[in-house]
């Protein structure tokens, strides 16, 4: 029986290439996963703090702990994916995450909340973007990979738009504990069967027992100066995006804008992230991906640097946020595309995991660092300068040694 190369189209009668069914399934599971495991927290924050008799800052720390726990899991998850594929891992992670959502509804102390959310962070590393991207990279050739990643991120990009209001309605009607139980039911009913029944290993590629290609792929990356330059760039960009996202609303309010306007402008970031991903995917068919990403990051640097002046008016604030928002989700699909194109698919998940650790740490720590800088300087202007510098560093990182060949 002839075996098809991973990523090649396959059709017979009305059969559709399985890879696109996998993309469709992952688009749904990523939307539900991010909605229930991440975005719902923002709605649950105040009622949880009230019931647990804790400050919002202390409760928010549980989300930071969750993010850090996910970073700890990135490398072992990547190694597992390279050897065994995503089906078992993502199904198990979905089951565990569903149980943790239910357990979250029953916490009565801050310690219990932290313990549960650390568990949520560990399981999130098993079911959200990084493992989903590893599955897609294994299935698709370079010509189709960008469209497959785009399809998932475009759908999942609306997770906040869907789950923030839905969670709010559930909390208003039933309370935060019952809302979490309902989210657990939805999460389990959607993600577990889709991961278990749809995900498969691609029809070709190294067998799970063949470890040498995985080791050599990782070795090529760690010996490659370009990999570490990319790491610096993506870490800087993650820090910039995280800092601006967390502090944007507070900053616009401090400049005299109404809270509703500030929240509405910040909400543009999610919508613009989808636009930016579409632009990136279309442009990189004609231009080297690193060049397109560098241009987007440079635009973000200009937008962040202009905020102190532009935010004086509503129009200026919107223009600056639009400029920054176009690159808001660019790194999400740029990273897997650039890593797979440079190092191939063997060992991709492990290589991605190595990069995910510092990127996630930057995401977790940047808002706190930005707050410290703001208080020390007595205002937000140095924060936006720092964000602009980070974006500029990221842009330079995308271009530095971009044409250099990877080590053999």
HELIX and SHEET records of a PDB file:
HELIX    1   1 UNK A   18  UNK A   34  1                                  17    
HELIX    2   2 UNK A   35  UNK A   39  3                                   5    
HELIX    3   3 UNK A   40  UNK A   52  1                                  13    
HELIX    4   4 UNK A   56  UNK A   84  1                                  29    
HELIX    5   5 UNK A   87  UNK A  104  1                                  18    
HELIX    6   6 UNK A  110  UNK A  127  1                                  18    
HELIX    7   7 UNK A  129  UNK A  139  1                                  11    
HELIX    8   8 UNK A  142  UNK A  156  1                                  15    
HELIX    9   9 UNK A  159  UNK A  174  1                                  16    
HELIX   10  10 UNK A  176  UNK A  187  1                                  12    
HELIX   11  11 UNK A  188  UNK A  192  3                                   5    
HELIX   12  12 UNK A  193  UNK A  198  1                                   6    
HELIX   13  13 UNK A  212  UNK A  222  1                                  11    
HELIX   14  14 UNK A  225  UNK A  254  1                                  30    
HELIX   15  15 UNK A  259  UNK A  283  1                                  25    
HELIX   16  16 UNK A  289  UNK A  310  1                                  22    
HELIX   17  17 UNK A  314  UNK A  325  1                                  12    
HELIX   18  18 UNK A  330  UNK A  343  1                                  14    
HELIX   19  19 UNK A  348  UNK A  377  1                                  30    
HELIX   20  20 UNK A  381  UNK A  399  1                                  19    
END                                                                             
